[in-house]
């Protein structure tokens, strides 16, 4: 069942990696780069043309999320995100990680979502905080925030 959903007020567990997220690759969100940072990263990518869309770039490109945001602003979100709530209070995705992260980062408060039945389990981040020694140390050092936003 499709609902309107406010991603700015919810915490999500993302499963993005350096292969599909500029922030995971560089430590900086492409939606929050300064002009000087954009110039520096532009040297590593091809020149953006007026006709380019997010489909023209890899998901970890500096241009991918800004162009997807532009598409969402111009056309709206074409497909619903698919999310599952967990017993720990976090949500995980079947579809729509980039769109949700972009909406959350940009302050878009109303996106179409199919919210599936709640799972009677913790998300992977909460589970690993309890079960995995390395993850426990990372959590203690505040290094697990990259997985929950």
N, C-alpha and C positions, 0 to 999 in steps of 0.2 A: 504494500500500500504506500503510495507516494505522499509524503508530507513536506511541508516547508520546514527548514531546519536552520538553526542559528549556530554556525561553527565557531563563532567568536567566544561563546560561553562554555564550551566543552573541551575536555582534554582528549586527544587522540594518540594512539600509538601508531607511528608510521613505520613502514618496512622499506623505506627508501635507502638507497646506497649511493656510493660515489658514481655509479654507472647510470643512475637515473635521477640525480638531484645535484644541482650546482652547489647548494649549501653543504651537502655531505662531501662533495669533491674539494671545495675551497675553504669552507668555514664561514662563508658569507652568503646570505640570501640574495639572489639576483634582483629581487624586488626592492632591496634596501641598499643597493650600491650607490656610492657617491659618483659624481661625474668623473672624478679622477680615477676611481676604481674601475668604472666602465671602460675608460680609455685603456687602462692597463690590461684588462681581460680581453678587450677587443683585438689586441695584437695577436692573441692566440686563436682567434676565430675568424671566419671569413666576414667580409663586410655585409652588413644588413642592408637589404634593398627594401624599397617601399612595398613591393608585392609579396614579401616573405610572410609566411604564417608560422605558427608554432610547429606545424607538420614538417617544415623544412629543416628542423634542427633536432639533434639528439636531446633527450629529456634532461641531460646534465649540462646542456649549453646555457650560457649566460642569457641567451635570447628566449629560451623556451617558455619560462614562466611569465615574463613580461608580455610576450605575444599571446599566450593563452589568456592572461588577464584582459588584454585588449579585446580578444574575441568574446570573452564572457561579458565585458562591458557593452560591446556593440550588438551582440546577438542573443545574450542571455546564455544560461547553461543549457545546452542541448540535451543532455542526458542526466538522469538522477544519479547521485552517488549511492552506493550500496554499503551500509554500515551495520555493525553488530555491537550492541552494548555488552559490557562484561560486568561481572559482579563487583569488580574493584572500582567501577565508575568510569573507566576509560572506554573508548570506542575503537574498534578496529575496522578495517576496510575489506570489502570484496571488490570494490571499484571506486575510484575517485580520490585517491590520495593527493595528487597534484592539485586538482580543482578545490579540494577542501583546504589544503594548506594555503593556496592563493587567496581563497575567500577569507580565511582566518587572518592572514597577514595583511590583507587589504581592507579588512573591516566590513566585508560583505556579510550581512546578517540574515539573508534569506535565500537559501539554496534548496533545490529539489532533492529529496532524499528518500530512499526506501530504507526504513529502519526495521531491521529484521528482529525476530524474537531474541530476547536477552539470553546470552550464554551464561550458564551457571559455572563460570570459570573466570579466573583472573586473566588479564591480558598477558602477553609474553613478557613485558617489562616487569610487571609486578611479580610474576612467577619467578623470573630470574633474579630479582632482588632478594628473594628468599632462598633460592636453591643453588645459585651459582656463586662460588667464592669470588671469582674475578669481578662479576657483576656487582656483588655486595661491596667490594672495595671501590669500584667505579661510582656506585651510588653514594657511598660515604664521602667520596671526593667531589660529589656534585656533577659527575660526568654522564649521568643517565638522562639529563634534560634533553639531549639531542634526539632521544627516541620518543619522548612525550612532549607534545606541544598543544 
